[in-house]
Amino acid sequence: ALGYSSLSGAGEIPNGVITQIAINRELSPAVFIKVVGTRVGAPSCASNTSWDYVLPLSTDLEKAMYSLLLAAKASQTPIRVAGAAAAACEFGVEKLTYVESK
């Protein structure tokens, strides 16, 4: 079974709903995501509280994750999202590394 184990320094929202998605071309090809749900953990680099996660759009996998996020937002399907165990951030927002549609 595939799964995600929350590791030290990473944040996770095990059962949330996406309320907002934004793309700012000037910052980089990246998607900013806001999720309503109980957050477990957060890296110290996550200083921008306007967003829960940022997802770069550089690879095919990241683009597939974005498609999953869009579908979950459109249908208001609960999701599980998590960040990098290495506490990686961009623009003060934790980088998204895991998405699971429920």
MISE-890787 format. One record per residue: residue number from 1; residue in one letter; chain; x, z, y of N, C-alpha, C, O in turn. Coordinates in Angstrom, 1 decimal. Atoms other than C-alpha are relative to their C-alpha. Layout:
<recs>
REC     i   aa   ch     n.px     n.pz     n.py    ca.px    ca.pz    ca.py     c.px     c.pz     c.py     o.px     o.pz     o.py
REC   NUM    A    A        X        Z        Y        X        Z        Y        X        Z        Y        X        Z        Y
...
</recs>
This chain:
<recs>
REC     i   aa   ch     n.px     n.pz     n.py    ca.px    ca.pz    ca.py     c.px     c.pz     c.py     o.px     o.pz     o.py
REC     1    A    A      0.8      0.0     -1.2      0.0      0.0      0.0      0.9      0.0      1.2      1.9      0.7      1.3
REC     2    L    A     -0.7      0.0     -1.3      1.2     -0.8      3.5     -0.5      1.2      0.8     -1.6      1.6      0.8
REC     3    G    A      0.4     -1.1     -0.8      1.3      2.0      5.9      1.0      0.3      1.0      2.1     -0.3      1.0
REC     4    Y    A     -1.0     -0.4     -1.0      3.0      3.5      8.9      0.1      1.5      0.0     -0.9      2.2      0.0
REC     5    S    A     -0.3     -1.5      0.0      4.6      6.9      8.9      0.5      0.3      1.4      1.6     -0.3      1.8
REC     6    S    A     -0.4     -0.3     -1.4      4.9      8.3     12.4      1.4      0.8     -0.1      1.5      1.8     -0.8
REC     7    L    A     -1.4     -0.6      0.0      8.6      9.2     13.0      0.3      0.6      1.4     -0.4      0.3      2.4
REC     8    S    A     -0.4     -0.7     -1.2     10.2     11.4     15.6      0.3     -0.9      1.1      0.9     -2.0      1.0
REC     9    G    A     -0.2      0.8     -1.2     10.1     10.0     19.1     -1.1     -1.0      0.2     -1.1     -1.6      1.3
REC    10    A    A      1.0      1.1     -0.1      7.2      7.6     18.4     -1.3      0.6      0.3     -1.6      1.8      0.0
REC    11    G    A      1.4     -0.4     -0.2      3.7      7.8     19.6     -0.9     -0.8     -0.9     -0.6     -1.9     -1.3
REC    12    E    A      1.0      0.6      0.9      0.6      7.0     17.6     -1.4      0.4      0.5     -1.6      1.5      0.9
REC    13    I    A      1.4     -0.3     -0.1     -3.1      6.7     18.1     -0.7     -0.4     -1.3     -0.9     -1.6     -1.5
REC    14    P    A      0.4      0.3      1.3     -4.5      6.9     14.6     -1.4     -0.6     -0.1     -1.7     -1.3     -1.0
REC    15    N    A      1.4      0.5      0.0     -8.1      6.0     15.5     -0.5     -0.2      1.4     -1.0      0.8      2.1
REC    16    G    A      0.3      0.2     -1.4     -8.7      4.4     18.9     -0.7     -1.3      0.2     -0.9     -2.1     -0.8
REC    17    V    A      0.7      1.2     -0.4    -10.5      1.6     20.7      0.7     -0.5      1.2      0.9      0.2      2.2
REC    18    I    A     -0.7      0.6     -1.1     -8.8     -0.8     23.0     -1.0     -0.2      1.2     -2.1     -0.7      1.0
REC    19    T    A      0.9      0.1     -1.2    -10.3     -0.6     26.5      0.5     -1.0      1.0     -0.2     -1.5      1.9
REC    20    Q    A     -0.6      0.9     -1.0     -7.9     -2.8     28.5      1.2     -0.7     -0.6      2.0     -0.1     -1.3
REC    21    I    A     -1.2      0.8      0.4     -5.4     -5.6     27.9      0.4     -0.7      1.3     -0.5     -1.3      1.9
REC    22    A    A     -0.4      0.7     -1.1     -3.3     -7.1     30.6      1.3     -0.7     -0.3      2.1     -0.3     -1.1
REC    23    I    A     -1.3      0.7      0.1     -0.5     -9.7     30.9      0.5     -0.3      1.4     -0.3     -0.7      2.3
REC    24    N    A     -0.6      0.3     -1.3      1.8     -9.9     33.9      1.2     -0.9     -0.3      2.3     -0.5     -0.7
REC    25    R    A     -1.0      1.0      0.3      3.9    -13.1     33.7      1.3      0.3      0.7      2.4      0.0      0.3
REC    26    E    A     -1.2     -0.2     -0.8      6.3    -11.9     36.4      0.8      1.1     -0.6      2.1      1.2     -0.4
REC    27    L    A     -0.7     -1.1      0.7      7.3     -8.8     34.3      0.7     -0.5     -1.2      1.9     -0.1     -1.5
REC    28    S    A     -0.6      0.6      1.2      8.0    -10.8     31.2     -1.2     -0.5     -0.8     -2.3     -0.1     -0.6
REC    29    P    A      1.2      0.3      0.8      5.9    -12.4     28.5     -0.3      1.3     -0.9      0.3      1.4     -2.0
REC    30    A    A      0.3     -1.2      0.7      4.4     -9.1     27.4     -1.5      0.4      0.3     -2.0      0.1      1.4
REC    31    V    A      1.4     -0.4     -0.1      0.9     -7.6     26.9      0.0      1.5      0.1      0.7      2.2     -0.6
REC    32    F    A      0.2     -1.5     -0.2      0.0     -4.1     28.2     -1.3      0.4     -0.6     -2.3     -0.3     -0.4
REC    33    I    A      1.1     -0.4      0.7     -2.5     -2.2     26.1     -0.4      1.4      0.3      0.4      2.3      0.4
REC    34    K    A      0.6     -1.3     -0.2     -4.8      0.8     26.9     -0.9      0.3     -1.1     -1.8     -0.5     -1.4
REC    35    V    A      0.8     -0.4      1.1     -6.4      2.6     24.0     -0.6      1.4      0.2      0.1      2.3      0.6
REC    36    V    A      0.6     -1.3      0.0     -8.9      5.4     24.0      0.0      0.6     -1.4     -0.5      0.0     -2.3
REC    37    G    A     -0.1     -0.7      1.3     -8.2      7.9     21.3      1.0      1.1      0.2      1.7      1.2      1.2
REC    38    T    A     -0.9     -1.1     -0.1     -6.2     11.0     20.6      1.4     -0.4     -0.4      1.7     -0.9     -1.5
REC    39    R    A     -1.4      0.4      0.2     -2.5     10.3     21.0      0.8      1.1     -0.7      0.7      2.3     -0.3
REC    40    V    A     -0.9     -1.0      0.7      0.0     12.0     18.6      1.4     -0.4      0.4      1.9     -1.4      0.0
REC    41    G    A     -1.3      0.2     -0.3      3.4     12.2     20.1      0.2     -1.1      1.1     -0.7     -1.9      1.3
REC    42    A    A     -0.4      1.0     -1.1      5.1     10.1     22.9      1.4      0.1      0.2      2.0      1.2      0.3
REC    43    P    A     -1.4      0.0     -0.3      8.6      9.1     23.6      0.3      0.5      1.4     -0.6      0.3      2.3
REC    44    S    A     -0.3     -0.5     -1.3     10.3     10.6     26.6      0.1     -1.1      1.0      0.0     -0.9      2.2
REC    45    C    A     -0.1      1.2     -0.9     10.8      7.1     28.1     -1.3     -0.5      0.4     -1.4     -1.3      1.4
REC    46    A    A      1.4      0.5     -0.4      7.0      6.6     28.4     -0.4      0.7      1.2     -1.2      1.7      1.1
REC    47    S    A      0.3     -0.7     -1.3      6.7      7.5     32.0     -1.2     -0.7      0.8     -1.7     -0.1      1.7
REC    48    N    A      1.1      0.7     -0.6      4.0      4.9     33.0     -1.2      0.3     -0.8     -1.5     -0.1     -1.9
REC    49    T    A      1.2     -0.5      0.7      0.7      6.6     32.1     -1.2     -1.0      0.1     -2.2     -0.7     -0.4
REC    50    S    A      1.1      0.9     -0.1     -1.4      3.6     33.1     -0.3     -0.8     -1.3     -1.4     -1.2     -1.5
REC    51    W    A      0.1      0.7      1.3     -0.8      2.0     29.7      0.6      0.8     -1.1      1.4      1.7     -1.0
REC    52    D    A     -0.5     -0.7      1.2     -0.3      3.3     26.2      1.1     -0.8     -0.7      2.0     -0.1     -1.2
REC    53    Y    A     -1.0      0.8      0.7      1.7      0.4     24.7      0.3     -1.3      0.8     -0.6     -1.8      1.5
REC    54    V    A     -0.3      1.4     -0.5      3.5     -2.8     25.7      0.5     -0.8     -1.3      1.2     -0.3     -2.1
REC    55    L    A     -0.4      0.9      1.2      3.9     -5.7     23.2      0.6     -1.3      0.6      0.0     -2.1      1.2
REC    56    P    A     -0.7      1.3     -0.4      6.5     -8.4     24.0     -0.6     -1.1     -0.8     -1.1     -0.9     -1.9
REC    57    L    A      0.6      1.2      0.6      5.3    -11.9     23.1      1.1     -1.0     -0.3      1.0     -2.2      0.1
REC    58    S    A     -1.2      0.9      0.2      8.7    -13.4     22.0      0.0     -0.6     -1.4      0.5     -1.7     -1.6
REC    59    T    A     -0.1      0.5      1.4      8.2    -13.8     18.2     -1.4     -0.4     -0.5     -2.4      0.0      0.1
REC    60    D    A      1.3      0.4      0.6      5.5    -15.3     16.0     -0.8      1.3     -0.5     -2.0      1.3     -0.4
REC    61    L    A      0.6     -1.2      0.5      4.9    -11.8     14.5     -0.7      0.7      1.2     -1.8      1.2      1.1
REC    62    E    A      0.6     -0.7     -1.2      4.3    -10.3     18.0     -1.3     -0.8      0.5     -2.2     -0.2      0.9
REC    63    K    A      1.1      0.8     -0.4      1.9    -13.2     18.8     -1.2      0.2     -1.0     -2.3      0.3     -0.6
REC    64    A    A      1.0     -0.4      1.0      0.0    -12.4     15.5     -0.6      1.3      0.3     -1.8      1.6      0.1
REC    65    M    A      0.5     -1.3     -0.3     -0.2     -8.8     16.5     -0.9     -0.1      1.2     -2.0      0.6      1.3
REC    66    Y    A      0.8      0.2     -1.2     -1.6     -9.9     19.9     -1.4     -0.5     -0.4     -2.4     -0.1      0.1
REC    67    S    A      1.3      0.5      0.5     -4.3    -11.9     18.1     -0.9      1.1     -0.6     -2.1      1.1     -0.4
REC    68    L    A      0.7     -1.1      0.6     -5.2     -8.8     16.1     -0.6      0.9      1.0     -1.7      1.4      0.9
REC    69    L    A      0.5     -0.8     -1.1     -5.5     -6.8     19.3     -1.2     -0.6      0.7     -2.1      0.1      1.0
REC    70    L    A      1.1      0.7     -0.6     -7.7     -9.4     20.9     -1.3      0.1     -0.8     -2.4      0.3     -0.2
REC    71    A    A      1.1      0.0      0.9    -10.0     -9.5     17.9     -0.6      1.4      0.0     -1.8      1.6      0.1
REC    72    A    A      0.4     -1.3      0.0    -10.2     -5.7     17.9     -0.7      0.4      1.3     -1.7      1.1      1.3
REC    73    K    A      0.7     -0.3     -1.3    -11.0     -5.5     21.6     -1.3     -0.7      0.1     -2.3     -0.1      0.5
REC    74    A    A      1.3      0.7     -0.1    -13.7     -8.2     21.4     -1.1      0.6     -0.8     -2.2      0.7     -0.4
REC    75    S    A      1.0     -0.6      0.9    -15.4     -6.5     18.5     -0.1      1.5      0.2     -1.0      2.2     -0.4
REC    76    Q    A     -0.1     -1.5     -0.1    -14.6     -2.9     19.6      0.2      0.7     -1.3     -0.3      1.8     -1.5
REC    77    T    A     -0.3     -0.6      1.3    -13.3     -2.3     16.1      1.1      1.1      0.2      2.1      0.9      1.0
REC    78    P    A     -1.1     -1.1     -0.1    -11.3      1.0     15.8      1.3     -0.6     -0.6      1.3     -1.3     -1.6
REC    79    I    A     -1.3      0.4      0.4     -7.6      0.5     15.4      0.9      1.2     -0.1      0.7      2.2      0.4
REC    80    R    A     -1.1     -0.9      0.1     -4.5      2.4     14.5      1.2     -0.7      0.6      1.6     -1.8      0.2
REC    81    V    A     -1.2      0.6     -0.7     -1.5      1.7     16.8      1.1      1.0      0.0      0.9      2.2      0.1
REC    82    A    A     -1.2     -0.9     -0.1      2.0      3.1     16.9      1.2     -0.7      0.6      1.3     -1.9      0.6
REC    83    G    A     -1.2      0.5     -0.7      5.3      2.7     18.7      1.2      0.1     -0.9      1.1      0.5     -2.1
REC    84    A    A     -1.3      0.1      0.7      8.9      2.4     17.7      0.5      1.5     -0.2      0.4      2.3      0.7
REC    85    A    A     -0.6     -1.3      0.3     10.6      5.4     16.0      1.2      0.3      0.9      1.5      1.4      1.1
REC    86    A    A     -1.2     -0.2     -0.8     13.6      4.8     18.2     -0.4      0.3      1.5      0.5      0.2      2.4
REC    87    A    A      0.4     -0.3     -1.4     11.5      5.6     21.3      0.3     -1.1      1.0      0.8     -0.8      2.1
REC    88    A    A     -0.3      1.2     -0.8     11.9      2.1     22.7     -1.1     -0.2      1.0     -2.3     -0.2      0.7
REC    89    C    A      1.0      0.2     -1.0     10.1      1.5     26.0      0.5     -1.2      0.9      1.6     -1.6      1.0
REC    90    E    A     -0.2      1.0     -1.0      9.8     -1.4     28.5     -0.9      0.3      1.1     -2.1      0.6      0.9
REC    91    F    A      0.8     -0.3     -1.2      8.6     -0.9     32.0     -0.6      1.4      0.0     -1.7      1.7      0.6
REC    92    G    A      0.5     -1.4      0.1      8.1      2.8     31.2     -1.1      0.2     -1.0     -1.8      1.2     -0.9
REC    93    V    A      1.1      0.0      1.0      5.7      2.0     28.4      0.5     -0.2     -1.4      1.4     -1.0     -1.6
REC    94    E    A     -0.5      0.1      1.4      6.2      2.5     24.7     -0.3     -1.3     -0.6     -1.4     -1.9     -0.5
REC    95    K    A      0.1      1.3      0.7      6.8     -0.7     22.7     -0.8      0.2     -1.2     -0.6      1.1     -2.1
REC    96    L    A      0.9      0.0      1.1      4.1     -1.4     20.2      0.7     -0.6     -1.2      1.3     -1.7     -1.1
REC    97    T    A     -0.6      0.5      1.2      5.4     -1.8     16.6     -1.0     -0.1     -1.2     -0.6     -0.7     -2.2
REC    98    Y    A      1.0      0.0      1.2      2.3     -1.3     14.4     -1.4     -0.1      0.5     -1.8      0.6      1.5
REC    99    V    A      1.4      0.2     -0.3     -1.3     -2.4     14.6     -0.8     -0.1     -1.3     -0.4     -0.9     -2.2
REC   100    E    A      0.9      0.1      1.2     -4.0     -1.8     12.0     -1.4      0.0      0.4     -1.9      0.9      1.1
REC   101    S    A      1.5      0.1     -0.3     -7.6     -2.9     12.3     -0.7      0.7     -1.1     -0.4      0.5     -2.2
REC   102    K    A      0.7     -0.8      1.0     -9.9     -0.5     10.6     -1.3     -0.6     -0.5     -2.0      0.0     -1.3
</recs>
